[in-house]
Amino acid sequence: MDIHHIATGQGDCTFAVLPDGTTLMIDAGDLGLPQGSRHWYHRVPDASQPTGEWLCRYMRCFSPNPDRIDYAMVTHFHADHIGSVKESLPGRRGYRRSGITYVGDTIRIGTLVDRGWPDYDFPSRENISRESPLLGDYLKFVHYWKERGMKVQGFRTGADDQFTLLHKPRRYRKNFEIRNLVGNAVVWTGSGSETRAMYSGDPRLFDENQPSCGIRIRYGKFTYYNCGDLSGMNFPRYKCQERDFESYVADVCGRITVMKCDHHAATDAVNEKLMRAARPQAFIVLAGHREHPWKPTMDRMSDKGIYPGDRDYYITTECSRDDLGPELWSLFKPAGHVVVRVYPGGRKYRIYVLDVFSGDYRIKYDSGLRNAE
């Protein structure tokens, strides 16, 4: 099993080739800032192609079926996870192309799972539209391809049968699972597919990060965590002060071998309770902002008083190098595409960093074999 964290500097895109060759893409973002800005990073490897094109080229290079993505999952509707109106391209099918709408126009998606289908009304359509200017084009994209055979589903928190192996499921039925941990502000209870709410107040105060959907992949002893931009701390500047959803997830996630950091390890993410519960052997930051990760968050992630043992740190771009400073930045492996390779049976894994700028994705760093714990 290979899990690719694709470096573009413009948002999240994770592409997994599961043990039997089934493919899963989690998000396909594009901030629409090819030259960057004061706080945001520029597009990598360069601005000669749209972000969506760089994503497609990468996935086609490593996919067992370059013309199809079996599952696409949208964790939430921010631009760095679905695409932006800025720098979007006109399309011939009635919607603009950016991020996932670009990718889905280029590589056929079998099943699209997002947090909003079919009504896109949690916490309200107004909330989502306010934070996601591309939403109208995204919905036109969904409608167009659904009419042509793409399956569309709403994310089912608690389920372990929404993302299933499509090619050789029987071979892996005893040691492979994708569990839907969290989504739309409800969390799996750890029992069957039961869920519970993580809030009691008015969800219309939520920002779009809070309803992020997230999964845990288990293959043998290896576990992988990806929960979008889930939040784990309260800050006075936010309207909603029920933001600590990570602590609920900590109660049910169990040990995590490799963690894709919530919310790019920014101000409100990767809290202490989650770290104590998960005790990751490796953290991965998909980075596009000078505070990805935020310095206090990185201090916490490297604090062995929270949990003992070594842990490794990976990052997709150098956007936070200056803000972190030499001491914290030195903890990271070289920046680039981060690939987690899990070997048959899920007992061992290794992590590669691939060169974003080489054209042939040459290996910059190889962790060597590690035991999944």
N, C-alpha and C positions, 0 to 999 in steps of 0.2 A: 504494500500500500504506500503510495506517495501522496504527500500533502504539500502543495506548492503555494507559497505566499508571494504573490507577484508584485514586484516593485514598479510603481509608476510615479510615485510622489503625488498622485492626484486622488487617492482613495483606496478603499479595500477591495481586494479580489483574492479569494482563496480557491484553489482548484485541486480537488482530490480525485485520484484514481484509486478506487477501492479494491479490495483483494481480488475480486473476480473480473475487474475491468470496468465495472459500473463507474460513471463519472458524476461528480457533484461539484458545482460552482456555488460558492457562497459570496454573494454581492458582486457588483461590477461597477465601481464608483468612478466618477470623473468630476472634479471640482470645476473644470472649465477655466483653469488658470495656467495655461501652458508656460508662461514666463514667471509664474509665481507672484508673490506680493511680499509686503513687509513681514507677514507672519507665516504665509503658506509657501510651500516648496514648489519648485518648478517641475515640469513634466520630465520624466526620465524614460528612456535614454536621451530623448530630445523632443523638440516640438515639431518635428517634420511630419509626424503622423498623429492622428487623433489617439487619445488614450485607449479608446475601444479597439483600435487597430493593433496597438501594441499588445493588448490583452489577448486578442484573437490569435496573433502570431505565436505568442508564447504557448497558449493552450493547444493549438494545433501541433506544435512541435512535440509536445509531451503526451498527447492524448492517444489512446488506442483506437479511437474513432474520431478523426479530425473534423468530421462534418456533423457531429452531434454531441450535445451535452445532455446526459440522461436526466439530471435534476439540476435546477437552478433555484437557489434559496435566497430570498431577499430578507435580511434581518430587520430593516427599517428603511424609511424613505428619505433620509438625508442625501444630499448630492454626492458626498464621498462614498456612498454605498449604492446609489442607483444611477447617478448622472445629473448633469446640470443643464439649464437652458443656455448658460454662458458658453460660447464657442461650440454650441451644438450644431449639427449639420442638418440641412433640410432632407427629408426623406420622400420617397415616392409612394409611401403607403399611408400618408395622412398624419404622421407624427414625426417629431424631430428625433435625431439619432445622437445619443450620448450615453456613455456607460452601458447599462444593461440593454437599452434599446438598440445600441450599435451592435453589441455582441450577439443579441438574439436575432438581428437581421442578417448576420454573417454566418453564424453557426446555429443550426436548428436545435431548439430546446425541447426535450421530451415532456418534462413535467416542471412547471413553475410553481413554487410554493412561496407565498409571501404572507405577511402578518395581517393584511387587510381584506383579502378576498372573502366574500364577494361584494360586501357593501362599503368597505373602506370608511367606516364610521366610528372607529374607536381611536381616540376618545371622541372625535367628531371629524367629519370631512373637512370642516373649516380649519381645524388644528393641523391636519396633515397638509392641506394645500398651502397654508401659511408658511410652513417650514420646508416644503418641497415644491418649488415652482415647476418642476418637470412632471408632477403627478398627472396632469391632464394628458401629456404625451405618453407617459407610461401606461395609462389606462387604455389609450387607443392602441398601443402596441399589444397589450394583453388581449384585447378584443380581436384584433386582426389575426393574431396567431392562434387563438383559441378556435376561431372559425376554420382554421386550416389544420386542426388536429393536435395542437399543443394542449396538454392537460393543465388545468389551473386549480390550485387548492389553497385553502387557508391553512396556515401553520396550526397544528394540533398539539398544544402543550401537553406533555405527559406521554405522548404516543411513542411506541418503539417500532411502529410498522408503517410510518409515512415515507421514510427513506430506506428502501430495501434493496438488497443485491438483486440484480436483474438477470445475471447470466449463469451463475453457479451457486444459487443460494443454499442448496443442501450441503455443499461442501463446507460452508462456514457457519452453519446455523448454531453450532454450539459455542463458538468463540468470537462472534461478531455481532455488534449491535450499534444502532444509532438511536440515542434517546433524546427526545425533545425536552430539554430541561426547563425552559422558561420562554415566555412570550406573552405580549399584550398584558403585562403586569400580573400574570398568574404564574405559579411555579409548580412543578411536579412535587408531589408529597413523598416520593420514594416508594409508594405502594401502588402496584398495578399501573393504571394510567390516570390516577386521581390527581387533582390539582387544588390549589387554594390561592386566593387573592393575596397580593403583597401590599395592598393599600386599603384605606378606609375612607379617604377624603374624595374630593372632586377630581376625577381623571382629566377634566378639561384644563387643569393646571399643569398637566404633564408637558414636557418637551418631547420631541420625537425620539430621543435616545431611550427614554424610560420603557417604552413598550418593546424594546429590542427582543428579537427571538434568538435563542441559542440552543446548541446541541452539544452532546458528548458522544464521541465515537470511541467504542471499545473494540479492540482486536487483541484477544488473548490478554496478557498483562498490560498492554499498552493502552493508554487513554489520552484522548485529545479533546480540548475544550475550545469552543468558539461561540461567543455570545454577543456578537455585534458590539454595540456601544452601551451595553448595560452599565448602569450607574451604581455606586456603592457608598456614597457619602452625601451629606447635605451641606449646602453653602447658602448663605443669606441672599445672594443675588438671584437665586432661582425662585420662581413663583411657588413651585411645589416643594414642600419640605418632607415628603415621603419618597426619598430618592435611594435609600439604602436597600436596593434589591439584591445586591451581591450577597448579603448576609443570609437571605433566604435560600439562595442557590447553594451557599456553603453547606447548608444542612443536608443536602442530597447529592452533591456532585461526586463525593468520594475523592480518592487520590487521583491526581491528574499528572500524566507524564509530561506532556507538552501543552502549554497554555498560550493561546493567542490572546493577548491582553485585552480586556474590556476597554472600550473607548480609547484605544491607542495608548493606554497607560497615562491618560491625561489627569486633570485635576481631581476628578471624582471617582476614580476607578482603582481596582486591585486593592481592596481594603484588607485590613489585617485578618479579619475572620475568614475571608475567602482563602487567603494565603495559608493560614494555619490548617484549614480543612484539606486544601488541594495539594499543598507542598510540591509544586511543580519542579521537575528536574530542568526544564527549559522554559523561558519566556520568549515570546515573539511579539515584537511591536511593528504593526503596519503603520508607517510614519509619513505624515505629510505636513505637519505643523511644527513650529519651533518648540512647542511644549509636548511633543510626542517623543519620549515621555516627559512628563512634568518632573522637575527635579525632586520635590518631596516624594512623589510616587516612586521614582527610581531609588531614592534612599530607602524607602520601605521594602521594595522588592529585593534589595541586597542586604537587608538586615537579618543576620542569622540568629538574632534573638527571637525573631518571630517563629522561625523553624530552622533547625540545624541542617547541615549538609551543604554540599556544593550545588550550585545551579548555574546554568549558562544563559546568556542574554543575546538575542538576535534582533536585528532591526533592518528595515528595507531601504531606508535612505539616511543621509547624514544631516537631515534638517534640524536636529536638536543638538548637534555637536557643540556649538558655541555656548548655548544656554546651559547645557549640563556641566560643562567644564571638563578639563583633562582627566580628573580622577574618575568620575562616573562614566565618562565616555569610554575610557579604557576597559571597562567591563564588557563592552560589546564585542562580538566577533565582527569581521568586516561586513559592511552594509551590502545588501544586494537581494536578489530573489532567494528566499529561504525555503529549502525543500527538506521535509521530514520523510525519510524512507524507513518504513517498518517492514521487517523481514518476516517470512512465513511463520505463522503461529503466534506472532505478536510478542515474542520474548525479547527481541533485540531490535534496536533502531539506530540510525545515525542521522545527522543533520548536515546538509550541504548548504553552502552559500554560493550562488551562481552570479557571475559578472553581468551586470545590467548593460554594460557598454561594449562588450566584446563582439556581439553579433551572433556568436555561436554558443552563448551561455556557458562559457568555460567555468570550471570549478575554481573558486577563490579560497574556499575553506572546507575542510572535511573534519567533522568531529571525531571520526572513528566510531567503532561499534560501542554502543551503550546498552546496558541491561535496563529493560523497562521494569519499574518498581511500582 
